[in-house]
Amino acid sequence: MKRRRMARSARALLVAAFGLLLAASDARADDGYDAALRDGVAARDRALETRDERDWQQAFEHFERAIKVNATVEARFELGEAAAQLQLTDVAYEAYAQAVSKGLSGKARARAQAFLEAHAGEIARIEVAAPSGTTVYVNGRERGALPFEQPLVVSAGRVQLRLVQRGAAPWEKALDVEAQVVMRVAPDVGAPKEAPPRVESRSWFATPGAITLVAVASASLATGGVLYLLSSDRQDDADDARAQLLEARQTNVDNGVLDPRTAPCGELFFTPDVPDTSKSYLSGAFSNACARFGASTDSAKNYETAAYISLGVGAAATMAVLIGYVLHGNGPTTPGADHAVAARRLPVILPVASARVQGLWMNFEF
């Protein structure tokens, strides 16, 4: 009964710690990209049913928001799909091309390639040489901030290019660009009048402390699980040895060799007619069996103690990771930064943690 209670305690501790780690990672993943992509897909599906341009515009904006958080192949392809429906040929062409270059495959790749081949003759490119951080607008639509990985894709013909940099007057000019030609533009946008204060903003999980804590938590939890399995194996060996001792004692008592007062690992009481050779043999056999039983029991206790220590370290490191995420998350990590976002992050973490722990509890088996 005691062993069962300890097993349940270890299981609960391990499951809770793993659940907290999973919850923290889930909450972090849902901080922007997942939500934007989910909203975009919902708007896209609605647009496919209604064929309403406003739904396509909403889908386009959501996919743009997702790309700003994480420019995945999926998000680029979906942005290309929405842009094509809105007749934004240059934006669609650029999104499709980036998705293909990043490894888009299957039917999606074939669809993107077909669009690229069909509109290659309508496309031109502009290479903008301006300070980093300059926001680029084409025909009134924002296309991102410099630097770009590749020249900006635009539709051939008259293009209204606008560059906006913080602290400087906007630069704007109408350009005539030819199809399949790369035009280089190097306007004198000007330097900012006053450099904005630099605020370091990075994810808590990218800091050395968080990386160390996650490594410690993962290693400790894994080690604790292995040690507990070893403890269970040794305890099973001890239980088997004890059962054999009890069976051997009862058999010899029934055969009239041992007195019922005999304890399995205590003093042996022989009946008067037992020869000395039998007494010596049985004494050695019981002594060896008791030694194996004691060694297995001690080994099981040592492994169990080590397992609880390792699981405790893992749980403490996991809690430290979770607390660090609640306090810092993906927000500013500079001294004096506003951490009020923690109050908004907790309602996200707790339900996720509860669901994950419940799922692990139902399915986890040592």
C-alpha positions as CSV (number, residue, x, y, z in Angstrom):
1,M,0.0,0.0,0.0
2,K,2.9,2.4,0.9
3,R,4.6,1.6,-2.4
4,R,1.4,2.3,-4.3
5,R,1.0,5.7,-2.6
6,M,4.6,6.6,-3.4
7,A,4.1,5.5,-7.0
8,R,1.0,7.8,-7.3
9,S,2.9,10.7,-5.8
10,A,5.8,10.3,-8.3
11,R,3.4,9.9,-11.2
12,A,1.5,13.1,-10.2
13,L,4.7,15.1,-9.7
14,L,6.1,14.0,-13.1
15,V,2.9,14.6,-14.9
16,A,2.4,18.0,-13.4
17,A,5.9,19.1,-14.2
18,F,5.6,18.0,-17.8
19,G,2.2,19.6,-18.1
20,L,3.6,23.0,-16.9
21,L,6.4,22.8,-19.5
22,L,3.9,22.0,-22.3
23,A,1.6,24.7,-21.1
24,A,4.3,27.3,-21.2
25,S,5.3,26.3,-24.7
26,D,1.7,26.2,-25.9
27,A,0.9,29.6,-24.4
28,R,4.0,31.1,-26.0
29,A,3.2,29.6,-29.4
30,D,-0.3,31.1,-29.2
31,D,1.0,34.6,-28.5
32,G,0.6,35.9,-32.1
33,Y,1.4,33.7,-35.0
34,D,-1.1,30.9,-34.3
35,A,-3.9,33.3,-33.5
36,A,-3.3,35.3,-36.7
37,L,-3.1,32.2,-38.9
38,R,-6.2,30.8,-37.3
39,D,-8.1,34.0,-37.9
40,G,-6.8,34.2,-41.5
41,V,-7.9,30.6,-42.3
42,A,-11.3,31.3,-40.9
43,A,-11.7,34.4,-43.0
44,R,-10.4,32.6,-46.1
45,D,-12.9,29.7,-45.6
46,R,-15.7,32.3,-45.2
47,A,-14.6,34.1,-48.3
48,L,-14.7,30.9,-50.3
49,E,-18.3,30.5,-49.4
50,T,-19.5,34.1,-49.6
51,R,-17.1,35.2,-52.4
52,D,-17.2,38.6,-50.7
53,E,-14.1,40.8,-51.3
54,R,-14.3,42.1,-47.7
55,D,-13.8,38.6,-46.3
56,W,-10.7,38.2,-48.6
57,Q,-9.4,41.5,-47.3
58,Q,-9.8,40.3,-43.7
59,A,-8.0,37.1,-44.6
60,F,-5.2,39.1,-46.3
61,E,-4.7,41.3,-43.2
62,H,-4.6,38.3,-40.8
63,F,-2.0,36.5,-43.0
64,E,0.1,39.7,-43.1
65,R,0.0,39.8,-39.3
66,A,1.0,36.2,-39.1
67,I,4.0,36.8,-41.4
68,K,5.2,39.7,-39.2
69,V,5.4,37.3,-36.3
70,N,6.8,34.2,-38.2
71,A,7.2,34.2,-41.9
72,T,6.5,30.5,-42.5
73,V,6.0,28.8,-45.8
74,E,2.3,28.3,-45.0
75,A,1.6,31.9,-44.1
76,R,3.4,33.1,-47.3
77,F,1.3,30.8,-49.5
78,E,-1.9,31.8,-47.8
79,L,-1.0,35.5,-48.2
80,G,-0.4,34.8,-51.9
81,E,-3.8,33.1,-52.2
82,A,-5.6,36.1,-50.6
83,A,-3.7,38.7,-52.6
84,A,-4.5,36.9,-55.9
85,Q,-8.2,37.0,-55.1
86,L,-7.8,40.8,-54.4
87,Q,-6.1,41.3,-57.7
88,L,-2.9,42.4,-55.9
89,T,-0.7,40.7,-58.5
90,D,2.7,42.0,-57.3
91,V,2.0,41.0,-53.6
92,A,0.7,37.6,-54.7
93,Y,3.7,37.0,-57.0
94,E,6.2,37.9,-54.2
95,A,4.4,35.8,-51.6
96,Y,4.2,32.8,-53.9
97,A,7.8,33.1,-55.0
98,Q,9.0,33.3,-51.4
99,A,6.9,30.3,-50.4
100,V,8.4,28.3,-53.3
101,S,11.9,29.3,-52.5
102,K,11.4,28.3,-48.8
103,G,10.3,24.7,-49.7
104,L,6.6,24.8,-50.6
105,S,5.6,21.4,-51.9
106,G,2.7,19.3,-53.3
107,K,-0.4,20.8,-54.9
108,A,0.3,24.1,-53.2
109,R,3.6,24.4,-55.0
110,A,2.0,23.5,-58.3
111,R,-0.6,26.2,-57.8
112,A,2.0,28.8,-56.9
113,Q,4.2,27.8,-59.9
114,A,1.3,28.2,-62.2
115,F,0.6,31.7,-61.0
116,L,4.3,32.7,-61.2
117,E,4.5,31.4,-64.8
118,A,1.3,33.1,-65.8
119,H,2.3,36.5,-64.5
120,A,6.0,36.6,-65.0
121,G,5.7,39.1,-67.8
122,E,3.8,41.6,-65.7
123,I,6.3,41.8,-62.9
124,A,9.2,44.3,-62.3
125,R,11.5,44.7,-59.3
126,I,12.8,47.7,-57.3
127,E,15.9,47.5,-55.2
128,V,15.6,50.2,-52.5
129,A,18.8,51.5,-50.9
130,A,17.7,53.3,-47.8
131,P,18.4,53.1,-44.0
132,S,17.4,50.0,-42.2
133,G,13.9,50.4,-40.6
134,T,12.5,52.5,-43.5
135,T,8.9,51.5,-44.2
136,V,8.2,51.1,-47.9
137,Y,4.8,51.8,-49.5
138,V,3.8,50.9,-53.1
139,N,0.7,52.6,-54.5
140,G,-0.4,53.4,-50.9
141,R,0.0,49.9,-49.6
142,E,2.6,49.0,-47.0
143,R,5.1,46.4,-48.2
144,G,7.3,46.1,-45.2
145,A,10.4,47.6,-43.6
146,L,14.0,47.6,-44.9
147,P,16.1,45.6,-45.4
148,F,14.5,43.2,-47.8
149,E,16.0,39.8,-48.6
150,Q,15.2,40.3,-52.3
151,P,14.4,43.3,-54.5
152,L,10.8,44.4,-54.0
153,V,8.3,42.9,-56.5
154,V,5.9,45.4,-58.2
155,S,3.6,45.4,-61.1
156,A,5.2,46.8,-64.3
157,G,4.2,50.3,-65.3
158,R,3.6,53.5,-63.2
159,V,4.4,52.9,-59.5
160,Q,4.0,55.3,-56.6
161,L,6.9,54.6,-54.2
162,R,6.8,56.1,-50.7
163,L,9.5,55.8,-48.1
164,V,8.9,56.7,-44.4
165,Q,11.5,56.8,-41.8
166,R,11.0,57.9,-38.2
167,G,12.3,61.4,-37.6
168,A,12.6,62.3,-41.2
169,A,10.3,63.7,-43.9
170,P,8.7,61.1,-46.1
171,W,10.1,60.5,-49.6
172,E,7.7,59.9,-52.4
173,K,8.1,59.6,-56.2
174,A,6.2,58.1,-59.2
175,L,8.4,55.6,-61.1
176,D,8.0,54.0,-64.5
177,V,9.3,50.4,-64.2
178,E,9.7,48.0,-67.0
179,A,8.6,44.3,-66.9
180,Q,11.4,41.9,-65.9
181,V,13.8,44.7,-65.1
182,V,15.3,45.5,-61.7
183,M,15.3,49.3,-61.0
184,R,17.7,50.5,-58.2
185,V,16.4,53.5,-56.2
186,A,18.7,55.3,-53.7
187,P,16.8,58.3,-52.4
188,D,18.2,60.6,-49.7
189,V,15.6,59.8,-47.1
190,G,17.7,61.4,-44.3
191,A,18.8,60.3,-40.9
192,P,16.4,60.5,-38.0
193,K,16.6,63.7,-36.0
194,E,16.8,61.9,-32.8
195,A,17.5,58.2,-32.4
196,P,14.7,56.5,-30.5
197,P,15.7,54.9,-27.2
198,R,16.7,51.3,-27.7
199,V,14.5,48.9,-25.9
200,E,15.6,45.3,-26.0
201,S,12.7,43.1,-26.6
202,R,13.3,39.4,-26.9
203,S,11.6,36.2,-25.8
204,W,12.3,35.0,-22.3
205,F,13.0,31.6,-23.8
206,A,15.9,33.0,-25.8
207,T,17.8,34.1,-22.7
208,P,20.7,32.0,-21.3
209,G,18.9,31.6,-18.0
210,A,15.7,30.2,-19.6
211,I,17.7,27.9,-21.9
212,T,19.6,26.6,-18.8
213,L,16.4,26.1,-16.8
214,V,14.7,24.3,-19.7
215,A,17.7,22.0,-20.1
216,V,17.8,21.3,-16.3
217,A,14.1,20.6,-16.2
218,S,14.1,18.3,-19.2
219,A,17.2,16.3,-18.0
220,S,15.9,16.1,-14.4
221,L,12.5,14.9,-15.3
222,A,13.8,12.4,-17.8
223,T,16.4,11.1,-15.3
224,G,13.8,11.0,-12.5
225,G,11.5,8.9,-14.7
226,V,14.3,6.4,-15.5
227,L,15.4,6.2,-11.9
228,Y,11.8,5.5,-10.8
229,L,11.5,2.7,-13.4
230,L,14.7,1.2,-12.0
231,S,13.3,1.5,-8.5
232,S,10.2,-0.3,-9.6
233,D,12.2,-3.1,-11.2
234,R,14.3,-3.6,-8.0
235,Q,11.2,-3.6,-5.8
236,D,9.6,-6.3,-8.0
237,D,12.8,-8.4,-7.6
238,A,12.5,-7.9,-3.8
239,D,8.9,-8.9,-3.8
240,D,9.7,-12.0,-5.8
241,A,12.5,-13.0,-3.4
242,R,10.3,-12.5,-0.4
243,A,7.5,-14.6,-2.0
244,Q,10.1,-17.4,-2.7
245,L,11.3,-17.2,0.9
246,L,7.8,-17.5,2.3
247,E,7.0,-20.4,0.0
248,A,10.2,-22.2,0.9
249,R,9.5,-21.8,4.6
250,Q,5.9,-23.0,4.3
251,T,7.0,-26.0,2.3
252,N,9.7,-27.1,4.8
253,V,7.2,-26.5,7.7
254,D,4.6,-28.7,5.9
255,N,7.3,-31.4,5.3
256,G,8.2,-31.5,9.0
257,V,11.7,-30.0,8.5
258,L,11.2,-26.6,10.1
259,D,9.3,-25.6,13.2
260,P,6.4,-23.1,12.6
261,R,8.2,-20.6,14.8
262,T,10.8,-20.2,12.0
263,A,10.9,-16.7,10.4
264,P,11.9,-16.4,6.7
265,C,15.0,-14.3,7.4
266,G,15.4,-15.0,11.1
267,E,16.6,-17.9,13.2
268,L,15.8,-21.4,11.7
269,F,14.1,-23.9,14.1
270,F,14.6,-27.4,12.9
271,T,12.6,-30.5,14.1
272,P,14.6,-33.0,16.1
273,D,15.0,-35.7,13.4
274,V,16.5,-33.4,10.7
275,P,20.1,-34.5,9.8
276,D,23.0,-32.0,10.3
277,T,23.7,-32.0,6.6
278,S,20.2,-30.9,5.8
279,K,20.4,-28.2,8.5
280,S,23.6,-26.8,6.9
281,Y,22.2,-26.8,3.4
282,L,18.9,-25.1,4.4
283,S,20.7,-22.6,6.5
284,G,22.9,-21.6,3.6
285,A,20.0,-21.5,1.1
286,F,17.9,-19.3,3.4
287,S,20.9,-17.0,4.1
288,N,21.6,-16.5,0.4
289,A,17.9,-15.9,-0.4
290,C,17.7,-13.3,2.4
291,A,20.8,-11.6,1.2
292,R,19.3,-11.2,-2.3
293,F,16.1,-9.9,-0.8
294,G,17.9,-7.3,1.3
295,A,20.1,-6.2,-1.6
296,S,17.1,-5.7,-3.9
297,T,15.2,-3.8,-1.2
298,D,18.1,-1.5,-0.5
299,S,18.7,-0.9,-4.2
300,A,15.0,-0.1,-4.7
301,K,15.0,2.5,-1.9
302,N,18.2,4.1,-3.2
303,Y,16.8,4.4,-6.7
304,E,13.5,5.7,-5.3
305,T,15.2,8.4,-3.3
306,A,17.3,9.5,-6.2
307,A,14.2,9.6,-8.4
308,Y,12.3,11.9,-6.0
309,I,15.3,14.2,-5.8
310,S,15.6,14.4,-9.6
311,L,11.9,14.9,-10.1
312,G,11.9,17.6,-7.4
313,V,14.7,19.4,-9.2
314,G,12.9,19.1,-12.5
315,A,9.6,20.4,-11.0
316,A,11.5,23.4,-9.4
317,A,13.2,24.2,-12.7
318,T,9.8,23.9,-14.5
319,M,8.2,26.3,-12.1
320,A,11.1,28.7,-12.6
321,V,10.6,28.5,-16.4
322,L,6.9,29.2,-16.0
323,I,7.4,32.1,-13.6
324,G,10.0,33.6,-15.9
325,Y,7.6,33.3,-18.9
326,V,4.8,34.9,-16.9
327,L,7.0,37.8,-15.8
328,H,8.9,38.3,-19.1
329,G,7.2,36.4,-22.0
330,N,8.0,37.9,-25.3
331,G,8.1,41.5,-23.9
332,P,10.9,43.9,-23.0
333,T,13.6,42.4,-20.8
334,T,15.3,45.7,-19.9
335,P,15.3,46.8,-16.3
336,G,12.1,48.7,-15.3
337,A,10.1,47.2,-18.2
338,D,6.4,47.0,-17.9
339,H,5.5,43.4,-16.8
340,A,1.7,44.0,-16.4
341,V,1.3,41.7,-19.4
342,A,1.8,38.9,-16.9
343,A,-1.7,39.4,-15.6
344,R,-3.1,38.9,-19.1
345,R,-0.9,35.9,-19.8
346,L,-1.9,33.9,-16.7
347,P,-5.5,33.3,-17.9
348,V,-4.0,31.8,-21.1
349,I,-1.5,29.5,-19.3
350,L,-3.7,28.1,-16.6
351,P,-6.5,26.5,-18.8
352,V,-3.8,25.1,-21.1
353,A,-1.9,23.7,-18.1
354,S,-5.0,22.1,-16.7
355,A,-6.0,20.5,-20.0
356,R,-2.5,19.2,-20.7
357,V,-2.0,17.8,-17.1
358,Q,-5.4,16.1,-17.3
359,G,-4.5,14.5,-20.7
360,L,-1.2,13.3,-19.4
361,W,-2.8,11.9,-16.2
362,M,-5.2,9.9,-18.3
363,N,-2.6,8.5,-20.7
364,F,0.7,8.4,-18.9
365,E,2.0,4.9,-17.8
366,F,5.3,4.1,-16.2
